[in-house]
Amino acid sequence: MTSPLSIRARLIWGAFVVLLVFLAGAGWAVQQAYINSVRAERFARLQTTIYLLMAGAELNAQGALVMPATLAEPRLSLPGSGLYANIANLDKNEEWQSASTLGLNPPFQRTQAPGQWHFDTVLVSQAQAGEAAGATRAFLAASYTVKWTVNDRAAPLVFSVLEDKAAFDRELQAFEHTLWRWLGGAGVLLLLTQSLLLRWGLAPLRRMAQEIQRIEQGEQDRVDGAYPAELAGVTHNLNVLMAQERARQTRYKDALDDLAHSLKTPLAVLRASLDAPEELPGMVAQQVARMDDIVVHQLGRAGASGAARFAPHLALASILGRIRDTLAKVYVDKQLVFALDCPPDLTWRMDEGDAFEMLGNVLDNAAKWAHNKVAVRLWVDGKRLFIRVCDDGPGFSVPQTVHARRVRLDEQVPGHGIGLAVVRDLVASHQGELAVSKADLGGAQIDIVLQSP
């Protein structure tokens, strides 16, 4: 499979095609305009020649055509000069031809109504023109028919002039060569200039690719260069993604280290209980439950997605409603009242699993300790999300223990006893803050503040 063209190659080839089409179209338009201009100028000169013939033409008393010995246009007197003239007297069935037609039989045009000019390009074989057989020969032709009146007598005269088209073609060829030579040179210059501009314009992309390569090789840990506005967002997002990935890897490593460290104690207790077989069943059950708590806690920490800049906006009101319905069934014997204060349109960039884990653990802890009521309020202020959960239970005797590692906060209440520790790690992974205080309801108040990713 062939690799795709680079952006620079695509732009250069695209510019080449567009420039080629543009120059071809512009050159063709200029060439056609010049051809029409030169052709019009040539026909105007033929028309002037006819006027000169009309100025010299006379009819005698018998109505015969009389022309002067010399003409104002010297080319008409030079045989084979390329300019040929003919005057036909249709009444007398006579015609006059210029001396330039000597030995030739030019194809003069005579078929048009009186008072009308006729311009055309005539193609004839050289044999028809009175020359040796060969290729065709082209003439620019102009003719005019007039009723010539002398002594109350009118005679129809047809004035025809031909000019060899070879000089016209040579002039066009010279112009075409000059035009396309200059356009070609301009095209090459424009392509070179555009290549240099593209090289300069794409330089930030090359620098970014080099920085990313150095990151892959471990020579640097983020994209540090200053880039144009079009790439600044990309570099910022790359840095955010790399920071999130490093934080996730660090979280995995810490979770594994903590798991290994936490499991040493229950394993040592089990090993020591081997010497007391009568205490072994109870000790095994106790330590297995403890290890289960440890594993669940560390899996919760390791599985936290953390602040996700590219996560979709999550509606938190529906999450709260589902958690409330679940806890109402779990603690149905307590007949708890859940007061939820969350705008239905409140959204936040967060993984759905993190939202359930964070809100679920906090509400579960409040419901576990509450006597009758749990109050929850969510609101957004600027770029921060505030979460406040209150209950009317006994509260925390030592709120600072929430921030201690591996401390069980609810030893006398059934359950894993690790919910708030998981919440603490989740909040930390979202670059947030968690605070514990006494609520107005009399129990505990947990405040969580999350920063916008």
Disulfide bonds with the S-S distance in Angstrom:
none
